[in-house]
Amino acid sequence: MKKFVFKFSTYVSIFLILPVLKLFGKKFYESKVLPKLLTVLCNTKPNHYQRKKVVPLAIGDVVEIGVGPGLNLQYYNLDNVNKIIGIDPSDELNKIAKKNANKVNLDIEFNLSSAESIDLPTSSVDSVVCTFSLCSIPNPQKALKEIYRILKPGGKYYYCEHGISPDLSTRVFQNVTNIFYPKLSGGCHANRDIPKLISESGLKILEKDTMYLPGSVKFLGFNYWGVAIR
Ligand SMILES: C[S@@+](CC[C@H](N)C(=O)[O-])C[C@H]1O[C@@H](n2cnc3c(N)ncnc32)[C@H](O)[C@@H]1O
C-alpha cells in the first residue's frame, strides 16, 4: 500500500504538480523547486540501499561526480579514503551538501563545476564515484571521457544509475517522457544506456548488476550499478 501511494504521488508530481510550478518562472523553479525535488527523489530507501553497495568501495584520492545534496557522504569508508573532491555545478545543492558533510564530520573539497570539464590533472585519482547523475549531465560522453582521463591506470569508477529499461513497453514510455521530463527534472533523462555510455568512454566494466528498484516508478526505476576500470 505504502509503495502504491509513493508511486502514485510520484506520477501526480511529475505530470501535474511540476508543470504547474514551472509556470511560476525559471528562477523560482530552479532555485526553490528543483533542489528540494532532487533531494526528495534521491533520498528514498531503495536509493540509499544502492548507495551502500558502491560508495564504501572507493579508495585513495576520490572524486565524486554530481555530488548534489551529498547523500553519499555518510557511506564513504574513511579508513580507505585519502581525500574526496565533490564536483557539481549546482550552488543550491552544494549548500545542502555542505550541511550533510558537517553532519558526518567529513572533510571534503567542493568544486562548483561540470563533469564535462574537470579541473584536475590526467591520471591523478584512484576512484571516481557517480550515483544517479549520468542521467542529468548534459553531455555524458564528454563527462565519461573526463572521468577516464583523471583516473590513474587501474583506477576505478564506481557507478549506480537509473537508465534504459530492458522491457519494450517501459522503453517506449521512457522515450516518450524524455520529450518533456528533462525540462521538469533538472535535465534527467530516463532513457540513457548506461553500460554503453561507460564502455564507449574506454572504461572497462568489471561488474554490472541490474534490477528495478522496489517502490520506484518503472520508467525511473531500472538501476545499473557496478565497477569499471581504467
Ligand atoms: C539526480 S541528482 C543526483 C545527486 C547525487 N549524485 C545523488 O546520488 O543523490 C543529479 C546531479 O547531477 C548534477 N549535475 C547536472 N549536470 C552536471 C554536470 N554537468 N556535471 C556534474 N554534475 C552535474 C546535478 O546538479 C545534480 O546534483
Ligand as a Chemical Component Dictionary entry (heavy atoms), coordinates in Angstrom:
data_LIG
# 
_chem_comp.id                   LIG 
_chem_comp.type                 NON-POLYMER 
_chem_comp.pdbx_formal_charge   0 
_chem_comp.three_letter_code    LIG 
# 
loop_
_chem_comp_atom.comp_id 
_chem_comp_atom.atom_id 
_chem_comp_atom.alt_atom_id 
_chem_comp_atom.type_symbol 
_chem_comp_atom.charge 
_chem_comp_atom.model_Cartn_x 
_chem_comp_atom.model_Cartn_y 
_chem_comp_atom.model_Cartn_z 
_chem_comp_atom.pdbx_ordinal 
LIG C1  C1  C 0  19.609 13.428 -9.537  1  
LIG S1  S1  S 1  20.877 14.369 -8.873  2  
LIG C2  C2  C 0  21.880 13.152 -8.062  3  
LIG C3  C3  C 0  22.707 13.720 -6.968  4  
LIG C4  C4  C 0  23.633 12.731 -6.230  5  
LIG N1  N1  N 0  24.633 12.175 -7.104  6  
LIG C5  C5  C 0  22.872 11.623 -5.566  7  
LIG O1  O1  O 0  23.196 10.453 -5.789  8  
LIG O2  O2  O -1 21.951 11.928 -4.786  9  
LIG C6  C6  C 0  21.825 14.761 -10.324 10 
LIG C7  C7  C 0  23.012 15.629 -10.025 11 
LIG O3  O3  O 0  23.779 15.839 -11.217 12 
LIG C8  C8  C 0  24.273 17.159 -11.154 13 
LIG N2  N2  N 0  24.723 17.610 -12.475 14 
LIG C9  C9  C 0  23.989 18.110 -13.501 15 
LIG N3  N3  N 0  24.777 18.475 -14.513 16 
LIG C10 C10 C 0  26.050 18.197 -14.139 17 
LIG C11 C11 C 0  27.322 18.340 -14.740 18 
LIG N4  N4  N 0  27.446 18.857 -15.967 19 
LIG N5  N5  N 0  28.414 17.967 -14.065 20 
LIG C12 C12 C 0  28.311 17.434 -12.826 21 
LIG N6  N6  N 0  27.126 17.254 -12.193 22 
LIG C13 C13 C 0  26.016 17.622 -12.829 23 
LIG C14 C14 C 0  23.087 17.943 -10.621 24 
LIG O4  O4  O 0  23.458 19.224 -10.167 25 
LIG C15 C15 C 0  22.630 17.010 -9.526  26 
LIG O5  O5  O 0  23.299 17.251 -8.333  27 
# 
loop_
_chem_comp_bond.comp_id 
_chem_comp_bond.atom_id_1 
_chem_comp_bond.atom_id_2 
_chem_comp_bond.value_order 
_chem_comp_bond.pdbx_ordinal 
LIG C1  S1  SING 1  
LIG S1  C2  SING 2  
LIG S1  C6  SING 3  
LIG C2  C3  SING 4  
LIG C3  C4  SING 5  
LIG C4  N1  SING 6  
LIG C4  C5  SING 7  
LIG C5  O1  DOUB 8  
LIG C5  O2  SING 9  
LIG C6  C7  SING 10 
LIG C7  O3  SING 11 
LIG C7  C15 SING 12 
LIG O3  C8  SING 13 
LIG C8  N2  SING 14 
LIG C8  C14 SING 15 
LIG N2  C9  SING 16 
LIG N2  C13 SING 17 
LIG C9  N3  DOUB 18 
LIG N3  C10 SING 19 
LIG C10 C11 SING 20 
LIG C10 C13 DOUB 21 
LIG C11 N4  SING 22 
LIG C11 N5  DOUB 23 
LIG N5  C12 SING 24 
LIG C12 N6  DOUB 25 
LIG N6  C13 SING 26 
LIG C14 O4  SING 27 
LIG C14 C15 SING 28 
LIG C15 O5  SING 29 
# 
